[in-house]
Amino acid sequence: MTDIVHLNGKFLPIEEAYVPVLDRGFIFGDGVYEVIPVYSKQPFRMTEHLRRLQYSLDKVGIRNPHSEAEWAQLLAEIVSRNKGDDQSVYLQVTRGVAKRDHAFPKDIRPTVFMMSNPLVTPSAAAVDAGVACITAEDYRWLNCDIKSVSLLGNCMLRQRSAEVGATETILFRNGKLTEASSSNVFVVKDGVLLCPPKDHLILPGITYDVVVEIARSREFQLEVRAVSEAEVRSANEIWVTSSTKEVLAVTTLDGKPVGDGRPGMLFRRMHALYQEFKREQMRPAA
């Protein structure tokens, strides 16, 4: 079965989807995106994802081409046209097609692209054993709160971990934890769950929000504050979170064990609670 994508109002096979070479997403990386996990054909936290999309569009001055109801209809359609109950929907809005000029053109139509792939979450083995990560200095731009398609810095940082067989690159800026190349990061230190505040230096993750909500509702000791590099390196537990990673334990950092080198007790509790949340919110009753 051919993958069906959506491009500027049309559903068509991915092999037939093309954009002009002067699209500003191609020329400048001038666009924003979202990745929305779908469980049992239901988009996960769709309203929150679309709210973040609107935030990114507003920050870069691109007109939102659709209302929330129209986006919801498009999401339902792309999911129905592709295989599997659990999918990962990627949607992208660029400023559109115009003569190459750094200044924003006026009155052009945004380009809208959507595709869906099978949702691949961490394997049972990865959850049970944890994963390896490395660290690097965060040299990206200062608007990481915008979910921009301009991801070259993130890709370069992720490539560092890929080259050594690690899952992620955890980032520090001026001695403080920001995030990872494609994930948010949580730290457990002396029984307290720590996470950096949502500001311009990290992406405001939807999964980050869910983990914070669960932690507060289940009475974890939680502190949302600046987290030092020293606290990360001496942490009892480190987690990475994202729409596809969900919640995943880091058991090796720069070749050294995190804690005792195994997923910790708080991780196992949070992972179980996250799966419970998914079942309650996203899985239909049998």
N, C-alpha and C positions, 0 to 999 in steps of 0.2 A: 504494500500500500504506500503510495507516494505521500510524503509529507505535504500538507496543505498550509499555506501561509496567507497572511492578509497584508496587502500593500495598497494603500490609498483607496480604500473602499472596495477592493476586489479580493476574493478568495481564489487562489490559484496554486498549482504545484510549485514547489520551491525552485525547481529548475527553470521556471518561466518568470521568476520574479527578478526584475532589474530596476535600478535607479540610475538617473543621468549622472555622468561623471562630474557635473558641476553642483551636485547636491552638496550643501555645506557640511553635512555629516561626513562625507567622503573627503572633502577638501580640508576642512578645519577641525573635524571632530565636534562640530557645532550642533550638539543635540543632547538629549537626556534619555534615560531608559529605566525600566523596572523589570524585575524578575518575580513572578508571582507563582508560588507553589500551589498545586491543585491536588486535593485529596478527595477521592470518590467523586470526581468531576466537579467539586466545589472549590472555587478560589479561596485561598487562605487569607483572611484579613484583607479582603479586596478594598474596602473603604479606606483602610490605613495605607495600603499601597498607592491607591489613586490620590490620596491626600499628599503623600510624599512626592508623587509625580507632579502634582500641581505646584508644590513648593519648589521643585527643581526648575520647572518651566518658568515660574515667576522670577526666580533668581537670575535666570539667563535671558529673560524677556522674550520667550516664545509663547505665542498664543496657544492655549489648549484647544485642539481641534474638535474635542468631543466633550459632551456632558458626562457626568458619572453614569447616568442611565445608558448612554450610548456605549461607553466603555464596557459596562457590564454585559450588554448585548453582544459586543464583539468578542469578549472573553468567552462567553458561553458558546458562541459559534465556533471559535477556533478550537476549543476543547472538544466539541461534538464532532468536528471534522478530523480529529487526530486520534490515534490509538491510545488505549489505556485509561484506567480510572484515575491514576496518579500521574500528573504531568507537571512540567515546568514551563510556564508561559513567559516568553521574553517579548516585551513591547518597547519600541523605540520611536521617539519623535525628534526629527531634526528640523532646523529652521526652514529648510526647503532648498529649492534650486535658484541660483542667481549667479551673475557674473562674479568672478573671484575678486573680492575686495574685503579687507579686514572689517570694515564698518558694517554694521547690521543693515541689510537691505530692508526696504519698507514694502508692505503689502504683498508678501509672497505667501504661498500656501505651505504649511508644514508638511513634511513627509512622514507618514505613519506606517510602521512596519511591525508585524506581530508574527511570532512563530511559536510552536510548542514542541517540546521534546519529552521523552519519558523522564519522570522525576526519579533521580538516583540519589538516595540518601545513604549515609554511612552503613557499611556492612556490619553484621553482628560481630565479626572479628575485630573491626576497627573500634567499635564501641567497647568491646570487652578488653582490648589491649591498649587502646589509646594510640596516638599518632606522634610522630616527630615533627618539630618545627625548628626553624632557625630564627635569628634576629637580624635587624638591619636598622640603620638610621632612616627616619622618614623624611625623604627629600621631596615629596610631592608638593603640589601647590597648596594654597591656604584656603581653598574652598572645597574641602573634602565632604562637606555636608550636601553638596550638589551631586546627584547621581548622574554624572556626566559620562557620555560615551568616550570622552578623552581619557582613556585608561592606560596610556603608555607607561606612566610611572608605576602604576599598580602591576602591569604586566612584567616590567623589568624586575620588580621586587619579587613577584611570584616566581619568575624564572630562576632566581637564585635558589629557592627551595626545591624547585623541580629538578635542578641539576644535581642535587645531592640526595634525591629521593625522599625529601621531606614534604609534608602536607601544606605547610603555610610558612610565611615570613612575618613574624611579629615585629611591629615597628615602634621605635622610640623617637621622640623629638625633644631635644633639649633635656634629656634625662627623664622624660615622662612617657608612659605608655599612651599610644594613640589607638591603633587598631592593628589588624593584619592586612595583608595585601588584598584579600577578598572576604574578610570576616571581621566581626567584632570580637573582643577579647575580654574575658572575665578571669579574675584571680582570686584564689582562696588563700588567705594568710591568717594563721592562728584562729581558724574557725569562722572568720569574717569574709563574706563575699564582697569583692571590690570590683568596681567598673568605672572607667572614665566617664565624665559627664558628656552629654550630647552637645557638641559645639561645632565650630567650623572646621575642626581638625579631624573629625570622624564622621562616617556615614551614620545617620540615625536609623539603625537597623530595626526592622519589624520584629525579627526574632529576638533581638536585644530587648525590645519592649516586653515581649511575652515572658522572657526569662526574669526580667525585673518584676513583672506583675506576679508571677508564680512565687518568686522569692519573698515578696512582701506579704502575699496572702497566706503563705505557709510558714511565716515567721522565721525565715532565715535571718541571720545577722547580715545586713546589707549596708554598704556605704558606697554612694555614688560620689566620687571625688577624684582628684588627680591621683594617679598611681605611679609611684616612682619606678625607675628601672630596677633599682635594688630590691624593691618589694616583689617584682616579677621574678627576678632571678633567684630569690630565696623563698618563693611561694611553695605552699603545700600542694596546691592544685592550680592548673591553668586550663581554661576552656576556650574554645573558639565556637562562635555561633554564626549561622547564616541561614537563609531560606533553604538551601540544599544540605548544608552540614548539620542543620538543626542544632544540637548541643553535642560537642565532641571534646573529649579529654585530650590534653597534650601531656604526654608522659616523658618526652625527651625534648630538651631545649638546648640547642647548640651542642648536641652530643652528650649532654649531662642529664641525669634523671631528674624529673620534677617530683618532689616528695620522695616516695619510695619506689618511683618508677612505674606505678600502676594507677589506673583511674581511681580517684579518691572517693571517700564515702559521700561527700556532698555532691560530687558529680553524679554518682549512681542514683542518688535521691532525686536530683534535678532531672536527669534523663528520664527516669520513670514518671515523674510528674509531667514532663513535657509530652510524653507519649500518651499519658492519661488525658491531658488537655486536648490533644489531637483527636483521640477517640470520642471524647464528649462533644467537641465542637464541630468535627468534620466528618465523622463516620456515621452513616445512617444506622438507626437501630435495626437489629436483625429481626 
